[in-house]
Each structure stands twice: as C-alpha cells, then as structure tokens.
Amino acid sequence: MSSNTETKDEIRRKVRAARQCLSNKDEASRRICERIFALPEYASAKVVMLYIDVRSEVRTTVLLNQALADEKVVAVPYCEGDEPVAWRVHSREELTPGAFGILEPSEALRHLPDRVIDPQAIDLICVPGVAFDTAGNRLGSGRGFYDRLLPKLRPGSLKIGLAFPCQLLDQIPCEQHDVPMDVVITSE
C-alpha cells in the first residue's frame, strides 16, 4: 500500500482517510481486544498501559474495562508540558477531555502520589498509530509523544501496536530514534 517515495504526511493523510471510512470500527476493535486478552503476556502482566481512543482510532474501552476487572494496574497517558506521564486510572469516570479532545486524568487527580507510574514498571503497553508496517515500525501523529515515552520502558516490556487492517503497510519511513512495536495486532 505504501511506496518508498511517499512522505510521512502523505501516508498519514491516506491512512487516516481509509481508517475514517471504516464502517465496522467497534466490531473490529472488539476482535483486536480479544486477541490481546488471549496473549500469555497479558495474563502475566501486572501493569498495563492503554491509550484512550479518539476519533477513528482502534477503540480501547473494552481493554480498559477488562484490565480493571482483571485487577491489573492500568495506566493511561497524558502530557505534563512536553513530557509523557503514565497515570494509574481506577475508572473511566476519572478522565476528562484534555488536549486534542483526548480523555486524560482530571486536573484535580493528576498529582496524587500513588497515581504516577514509573514507565519501568509497565509490563505491556498498547500503542496507537496512524500506520504500522510489517516490521513493527510505527508512524504516529507527528507530535512525538510515544517517541519520548517508549524509550523509558524497561527491556522486555511488550509493545503492542493496535491497528485496523488498512493501517498495516508493507513499509513506512522510520528514523533512528523510532522504537518499533514487538507486535502489531489487527482484527484480521
């Protein structure tokens, strides 16, 4: 789907348009979540970090609810200035719309001492992306949030890209600092 001559912005535009046109995002997202729940790494993970979906991304509500029900320590991201923070969430009700309309911890709860999680403690992280390739490379939104967060994880933390099939390309441009996913899970 992608050629070596396409720029990151061209790929972003094309894949976002394809993702927006999908009619079965909820069902496809449910299948992706089921595949994550079936992983032995999920079963053994004590600390799981999930993104909160926005717009046409793979839906993560099922993941959040199940991880909480499974009594995992569940972290969600937010930015403190330009720095990514992993924050322990106990329920979706603790989240309010923040930057770019993305749900994030309410201002009143952000600095509770037991809520900030050291990225080194994360066993499994589900990462959004605009596109992924078959080698696990990820093309994000261009703001660098996950480019700053992923290097802080300890070796052995499982990095999972969540994608609809239209987001999985043969090859995407990547740079030296990009951290590849260990696995990309799609609905197919």
Solvent accessible surface area in square Angstrom, and as a share of the most:
residue,aa,sasa,rsa
1,M,110,0.49
2,S,20,0.13
3,S,58,0.37
4,N,126,0.65
5,T,122,0.71
6,E,36,0.16
7,T,75,0.43
8,K,53,0.23
9,D,78,0.41
10,E,71,0.32
11,I,0,0.00
12,R,29,0.11
13,R,154,0.56
14,K,73,0.31
15,V,0,0.00
16,R,94,0.34
17,A,57,0.44
18,A,31,0.24
19,R,17,0.06
20,Q,115,0.51
21,C,109,0.66
22,L,50,0.25
23,S,116,0.75
24,N,71,0.37
25,K,24,0.10
26,D,101,0.52
27,E,73,0.33
28,A,3,0.02
29,S,3,0.02
30,R,92,0.34
31,R,72,0.26
32,I,0,0.00
33,C,1,0.00
34,E,86,0.39
35,R,99,0.36
36,I,0,0.00
37,F,52,0.22
38,A,84,0.65
39,L,41,0.20
40,P,99,0.62
41,E,76,0.34
42,Y,11,0.04
43,A,77,0.60
44,S,84,0.54
45,A,5,0.04
46,K,154,0.65
47,V,19,0.11
48,V,1,0.00
49,M,1,0.00
50,L,2,0.01
51,Y,7,0.03
52,I,6,0.03
53,D,27,0.14
54,V,22,0.13
55,R,155,0.56
56,S,5,0.03
57,E,30,0.13
58,V,3,0.01
59,R,64,0.23
60,T,0,0.00
61,T,47,0.27
62,V,70,0.40
63,L,1,0.01
64,L,0,0.00
65,N,82,0.42
66,Q,69,0.31
67,A,1,0.00
68,L,44,0.22
69,A,75,0.58
70,D,60,0.31
71,E,155,0.70
72,K,21,0.09
73,V,36,0.21
74,V,0,0.00
75,A,0,0.00
76,V,0,0.00
77,P,18,0.11
78,Y,8,0.03
79,C,50,0.30
80,E,80,0.36
81,G,70,0.67
82,D,106,0.55
83,E,84,0.38
84,P,10,0.06
85,V,22,0.13
86,A,2,0.02
87,W,0,0.00
88,R,78,0.29
89,V,0,0.00
90,H,85,0.38
91,S,36,0.23
92,R,72,0.26
93,E,148,0.66
94,E,27,0.12
95,L,13,0.06
96,T,58,0.34
97,P,103,0.65
98,G,29,0.27
99,A,60,0.46
100,F,113,0.47
101,G,47,0.45
102,I,54,0.27
103,L,42,0.21
104,E,24,0.11
105,P,1,0.00
106,S,21,0.14
107,E,126,0.57
108,A,93,0.72
109,L,47,0.23
110,R,23,0.08
111,H,127,0.57
112,L,71,0.35
113,P,127,0.80
114,D,102,0.53
115,R,20,0.07
116,V,81,0.47
117,I,18,0.09
118,D,85,0.44
119,P,26,0.17
120,Q,87,0.39
121,A,45,0.35
122,I,0,0.00
123,D,33,0.17
124,L,0,0.00
125,I,0,0.00
126,C,1,0.00
127,V,0,0.00
128,P,16,0.10
129,G,8,0.08
130,V,6,0.03
131,A,0,0.00
132,F,0,0.00
133,D,4,0.02
134,T,99,0.58
135,A,76,0.59
136,G,6,0.06
137,N,26,0.14
138,R,31,0.11
139,L,4,0.02
140,G,11,0.10
141,S,49,0.32
142,G,56,0.54
143,R,122,0.45
144,G,20,0.19
145,F,36,0.15
146,Y,16,0.06
147,D,47,0.24
148,R,79,0.29
149,L,0,0.00
150,L,7,0.03
151,P,83,0.52
152,K,78,0.33
153,L,16,0.08
154,R,78,0.29
155,P,129,0.81
156,G,75,0.72
157,S,2,0.01
158,L,28,0.14
159,K,31,0.13
160,I,0,0.00
161,G,0,0.00
162,L,2,0.01
163,A,0,0.00
164,F,1,0.00
165,P,48,0.30
166,C,25,0.15
167,Q,2,0.01
168,L,65,0.32
169,L,3,0.01
170,D,99,0.51
171,Q,99,0.44
172,I,4,0.02
173,P,50,0.32
174,C,68,0.41
175,E,89,0.40
176,Q,185,0.82
177,H,101,0.45
178,D,29,0.15
179,V,35,0.20
180,P,66,0.41
181,M,9,0.04
182,D,81,0.42
183,V,55,0.32
184,V,32,0.18
185,I,13,0.07
186,T,16,0.09
187,S,5,0.03
188,E,149,0.67
